[in-house]
């Protein structure tokens, strides 16, 4: 019965695979903005707006998460995407979120 409950919990979290799109919608545009846009004022205004929008998308996690996660698109997704590729960044983001969520769910069953 416990294994069945665990499987139901795991199967209900398929939306974690959609984390890939966070990097594609927020990190990849920043890459192109910083690569091709010449107007520094507009470039950094768009960067701030995209970062704030990303942070606000995590409002359900609280204000501190909004502030902290606002730096993710530029400093993590864009920077590591340039260095290692955006697919790699997205896969690492998916793995990180899955490990974090599943550990919180499964920890009571494992202890």
C-alpha contacts under 8 A as a table, 3 or more apart, distances in Angstrom:
res1	aa1	res2	aa2	distance
1	X	4	X	5.17
1	X	5	X	6.40
2	X	5	X	5.07
2	X	6	X	6.21
3	X	6	X	5.02
3	X	7	X	6.18
4	X	7	X	5.14
4	X	8	X	6.25
5	X	8	X	5.12
5	X	9	X	6.28
6	X	9	X	5.14
6	X	10	X	6.20
6	X	106	X	7.43
7	X	10	X	5.03
7	X	11	X	6.06
8	X	11	X	5.22
8	X	12	X	6.25
9	X	12	X	5.32
9	X	13	X	6.92
9	X	105	X	7.87
10	X	13	X	5.62
10	X	14	X	7.73
10	X	102	X	7.52
11	X	14	X	6.10
12	X	15	X	7.90
13	X	16	X	5.96
14	X	17	X	6.02
15	X	18	X	5.39
15	X	19	X	7.71
16	X	19	X	5.68
16	X	94	X	6.78
16	X	97	X	7.06
16	X	98	X	6.54
17	X	20	X	6.39
17	X	94	X	6.21
18	X	21	X	5.69
18	X	22	X	7.53
19	X	22	X	5.32
19	X	23	X	7.27
19	X	90	X	7.25
19	X	93	X	6.96
19	X	94	X	5.75
20	X	23	X	5.71
20	X	24	X	6.61
20	X	90	X	4.92
20	X	91	X	6.91
20	X	93	X	7.32
20	X	94	X	6.50
21	X	24	X	4.82
21	X	25	X	5.84
21	X	90	X	7.87
22	X	25	X	5.34
22	X	26	X	5.90
22	X	27	X	7.57
23	X	26	X	5.35
23	X	27	X	4.88
23	X	28	X	6.62
23	X	73	X	7.31
23	X	77	X	6.16
23	X	86	X	7.28
23	X	89	X	7.50
23	X	90	X	5.84
24	X	27	X	5.80
24	X	28	X	5.21
24	X	29	X	7.52
24	X	86	X	7.54
24	X	90	X	7.84
25	X	28	X	6.36
25	X	29	X	6.60
26	X	29	X	5.91
26	X	30	X	6.63
26	X	50	X	6.48
26	X	51	X	7.57
26	X	54	X	7.07
26	X	73	X	5.81
26	X	77	X	7.90
27	X	30	X	5.27
27	X	31	X	6.46
27	X	73	X	5.00
27	X	74	X	6.61
27	X	77	X	4.92
27	X	78	X	4.86
27	X	81	X	7.57
27	X	86	X	7.93
28	X	31	X	5.06
28	X	32	X	6.57
28	X	77	X	7.75
28	X	78	X	6.56
28	X	81	X	7.78
28	X	86	X	7.22
29	X	32	X	5.19
29	X	33	X	6.02
30	X	33	X	4.95
30	X	34	X	6.04
30	X	47	X	6.49
30	X	50	X	7.97
30	X	73	X	7.64
30	X	74	X	6.92
30	X	78	X	6.37
31	X	34	X	5.37
31	X	35	X	6.05
31	X	78	X	5.72
31	X	82	X	7.36
32	X	35	X	4.97
32	X	36	X	5.92
32	X	37	X	7.72
33	X	36	X	5.64
33	X	37	X	5.30
33	X	43	X	6.31
34	X	37	X	5.85
34	X	43	X	6.58
37	X	40	X	7.52
37	X	43	X	6.31
38	X	43	X	7.52
39	X	42	X	5.50
39	X	43	X	6.06
40	X	43	X	4.94
40	X	44	X	6.13
41	X	44	X	5.50
41	X	45	X	6.07
42	X	45	X	4.98
42	X	46	X	6.05
43	X	46	X	5.35
43	X	47	X	6.20
44	X	47	X	4.78
44	X	48	X	6.06
45	X	48	X	5.15
45	X	49	X	6.16
46	X	49	X	4.99
46	X	50	X	6.00
47	X	50	X	5.26
47	X	51	X	6.03
47	X	74	X	7.38
48	X	51	X	5.12
48	X	52	X	5.99
49	X	52	X	5.11
49	X	53	X	6.06
50	X	53	X	5.09
50	X	54	X	6.19
50	X	73	X	7.74
51	X	54	X	5.11
51	X	55	X	6.22
51	X	70	X	4.85
51	X	71	X	6.36
51	X	72	X	7.36
51	X	73	X	5.87
51	X	74	X	7.10
52	X	55	X	5.00
52	X	56	X	6.04
52	X	70	X	5.45
53	X	56	X	5.07
53	X	57	X	6.24
53	X	70	X	7.74
54	X	57	X	5.19
54	X	58	X	7.07
54	X	69	X	7.29
54	X	70	X	6.05
54	X	73	X	7.34
55	X	58	X	5.43
55	X	59	X	7.02
55	X	65	X	7.34
55	X	66	X	4.32
55	X	67	X	6.39
55	X	68	X	7.58
55	X	69	X	5.17
55	X	70	X	4.30
55	X	71	X	7.96
56	X	59	X	5.10
56	X	66	X	5.66
56	X	70	X	7.85
57	X	60	X	7.76
57	X	66	X	7.72
58	X	61	X	5.64
58	X	62	X	7.41
58	X	65	X	6.75
58	X	66	X	5.72
58	X	69	X	7.66
59	X	62	X	5.28
59	X	63	X	6.36
59	X	65	X	7.19
59	X	66	X	5.73
61	X	64	X	7.93
61	X	65	X	5.80
61	X	66	X	7.40
62	X	65	X	5.44
62	X	66	X	6.47
63	X	66	X	4.99
63	X	67	X	6.32
64	X	67	X	5.21
64	X	68	X	6.06
65	X	68	X	5.03
65	X	69	X	5.65
66	X	69	X	5.33
66	X	70	X	6.02
67	X	70	X	5.36
67	X	71	X	7.60
68	X	71	X	6.16
68	X	72	X	7.67
69	X	72	X	5.17
69	X	73	X	7.99
70	X	73	X	6.92
71	X	74	X	5.96
71	X	75	X	5.86
71	X	76	X	7.57
72	X	75	X	5.47
72	X	76	X	5.04
72	X	77	X	6.27
73	X	76	X	5.88
73	X	77	X	4.91
73	X	78	X	6.07
74	X	77	X	5.97
74	X	78	X	5.02
74	X	79	X	6.48
75	X	78	X	6.26
75	X	79	X	5.53
75	X	80	X	7.78
76	X	79	X	5.47
76	X	80	X	5.65
76	X	81	X	7.71
77	X	80	X	5.62
77	X	81	X	5.51
77	X	86	X	7.29
77	X	89	X	6.40
78	X	81	X	4.92
78	X	82	X	6.07
78	X	86	X	7.87
79	X	82	X	5.38
79	X	83	X	6.50
80	X	83	X	4.94
80	X	84	X	5.69
80	X	85	X	6.99
80	X	86	X	7.53
80	X	89	X	6.62
81	X	84	X	5.38
81	X	85	X	4.35
81	X	86	X	4.26
81	X	87	X	7.69
81	X	88	X	7.42
81	X	89	X	5.94
82	X	85	X	5.76
82	X	86	X	7.22
84	X	88	X	6.43
84	X	89	X	7.32
85	X	88	X	5.46
85	X	89	X	6.54
86	X	89	X	4.99
86	X	90	X	6.05
87	X	90	X	5.07
87	X	91	X	6.12
88	X	91	X	5.13
88	X	92	X	6.15
89	X	92	X	5.18
89	X	93	X	6.08
90	X	93	X	4.98
90	X	94	X	6.14
91	X	94	X	5.03
91	X	95	X	6.15
92	X	95	X	5.04
92	X	96	X	5.99
93	X	96	X	5.12
93	X	97	X	6.16
94	X	97	X	5.30
94	X	98	X	6.06
95	X	98	X	5.14
95	X	99	X	6.03
96	X	99	X	5.31
96	X	100	X	6.11
97	X	100	X	5.13
97	X	101	X	6.04
98	X	101	X	5.24
98	X	102	X	5.84
99	X	102	X	5.33
99	X	103	X	5.83
100	X	103	X	5.38
100	X	104	X	6.41
101	X	104	X	5.31
101	X	105	X	6.32
102	X	105	X	4.94
102	X	106	X	5.75
102	X	107	X	7.98
103	X	106	X	5.17
103	X	107	X	5.42
104	X	107	X	5.56
104	X	108	X	7.85
105	X	108	X	7.03
106	X	109	X	5.28
106	X	110	X	6.24
107	X	110	X	5.04
107	X	111	X	6.17
108	X	111	X	5.43
